[in-house]
Amino acid sequence: MHYSINIPNFGDFADARTVASVAVAAEQAGWDALFVWDHVVHVESRRRVFGDPWMLLTAAALATSRIRLGTLVTPVARRRPQQLARQVATLDAISGGRVIFGAGLGGPIEDEYGRFGEPTDPVVLAERLDEGLDLLARYWAGETVTHHGRHYQVDGVRLLPETVQRPRPPVWVAGFWPNRRPMRRAARWDGAVPLFGPGSHGYGPPADEVRELAAYVNRHRQDDGPFELVVGGVSPVAPAKARDLLGPLMEAGATWWDERQPIDGPDLDRLTPVLRRVEHGPPSV
């Protein structure tokens, strides 16, 4: 199993220097990745300071050499695919090929989309997500892209340079389980980042639900390449307790543990408690 740190892009973590310091501490402590949220506003944090996730991750990339970096998750439907392709490719170059791209619908939809006059129909957003992901993959591969879709138009454009990772960075897709459509989408890419109900961010899932999800995704995979199943929450520092939590999840099919503060807790966007957990290192299983 691999282990990552997950932080929001607001509060203490709106500062790029703070995020860089967390990335350095995580790398030194043996964590495998650092992920940041990609929000412009959030119902739980409308009065807090926000940082742009790609600027935050750039600072983290320049301060580290090994740890992988990415967003969990970027709402592709509220971004222009060509601009997003450039941002990710630039970060992949700066980091020497360490980017993992997390994608999803994003939310809350009324905050992230509706307040800016964007469409709020989940069906439309899902269409834009799928169409946008396909465009991103083609841009990152260095193709000359001509595309006439329902939501995006491209006429003979090639975006260079390509990403360092070939043919592209890993793409992990998020969604709520047991909703099937997001996990069918994830099965077409490189990983799934499920949440197990609203408010579940920061709380470890039941192993039986992870097992059910893993079986569902495997049935919809069209190739036998590597595929990651990412779950997360707060893990105990004590090795025995960590094994009790993570062992059943690993047996159920989880391949990454993403260390997250509870979304309804007081420490979600505070540096001190997060850094304390980072410095203890990944769970010992």
Rosetta blueprint (number, residue, H / E / L):
1 M L
2 H E
3 Y E
4 S E
5 I E
6 N E
7 I E
8 P L
9 N L
10 F E
11 G H
12 D H
13 F H
14 A H
15 D L
16 A H
17 R H
18 T H
19 V H
20 A H
21 S H
22 V H
23 A H
24 V H
25 A H
26 A H
27 E H
28 Q H
29 A H
30 G L
31 W L
32 D L
33 A E
34 L E
35 F E
36 V E
37 W L
38 D L
39 H L
40 V L
41 V L
42 H L
43 V L
44 E L
45 S L
46 R L
47 R L
48 R L
49 V L
50 F E
51 G L
52 D L
53 P H
54 W H
55 M H
56 L H
57 L H
58 T H
59 A H
60 A H
61 A H
62 L H
63 A H
64 T L
65 S L
66 R L
67 I L
68 R E
69 L E
70 G E
71 T E
72 L E
73 V E
74 T E
75 P E
76 V H
77 A H
78 R H
79 R L
80 R L
81 P H
82 Q H
83 Q H
84 L H
85 A H
86 R H
87 Q H
88 V H
89 A H
90 T H
91 L H
92 D H
93 A H
94 I H
95 S H
96 G L
97 G L
98 R L
99 V E
100 I E
101 F E
102 G E
103 A E
104 G E
105 L L
106 G L
107 G L
108 P L
109 I H
110 E H
111 D H
112 E H
113 Y L
114 G H
115 R H
116 F H
117 G L
118 E L
119 P L
120 T L
121 D L
122 P H
123 V H
124 V H
125 L H
126 A H
127 E H
128 R H
129 L H
130 D H
131 E H
132 G H
133 L H
134 D H
135 L H
136 L H
137 A H
138 R H
139 Y H
140 W H
141 A L
142 G L
143 E L
144 T E
145 V E
146 T E
147 H E
148 H E
149 G L
150 R L
151 H L
152 Y L
153 Q E
154 V E
155 D E
156 G E
157 V E
158 R E
159 L L
160 L L
161 P L
162 E L
163 T L
164 V L
165 Q L
166 R L
167 P L
168 R L
169 P L
170 P L
171 V E
172 W E
173 V E
174 A E
175 G E
176 F E
177 W L
178 P L
179 N L
180 R H
181 R H
182 P H
183 M H
184 R H
185 R H
186 A H
187 A H
188 R L
189 W L
190 D L
191 G E
192 A E
193 V E
194 P E
195 L E
196 F L
197 G L
198 P L
199 G L
200 S L
201 H L
202 G L
203 Y L
204 G L
205 P L
206 P L
207 A H
208 D H
209 E H
210 V H
211 R H
212 E H
213 L H
214 A H
215 A H
216 Y H
217 V H
218 N H
219 R H
220 H H
221 R L
222 Q L
223 D L
224 D L
225 G L
226 P L
227 F L
228 E E
229 L E
230 V E
231 V E
232 G E
233 G E
234 V L
235 S L
236 P L
237 V L
238 A L
239 P H
240 A H
241 K H
242 A H
243 R H
244 D H
245 L H
246 L H
247 G H
248 P H
249 L H
250 M H
251 E H
252 A H
253 G L
254 A L
255 T L
256 W E
257 W E
258 D E
259 E E
260 R L
261 Q L
262 P L
263 I L
264 D L
265 G L
266 P L
267 D L
268 L L
269 D L
270 R L
271 L H
272 T H
273 P H
274 V H
275 L H
276 R H
277 R H
278 V H
279 E H
280 H H
281 G L
282 P L
283 P L
284 S L
285 V L
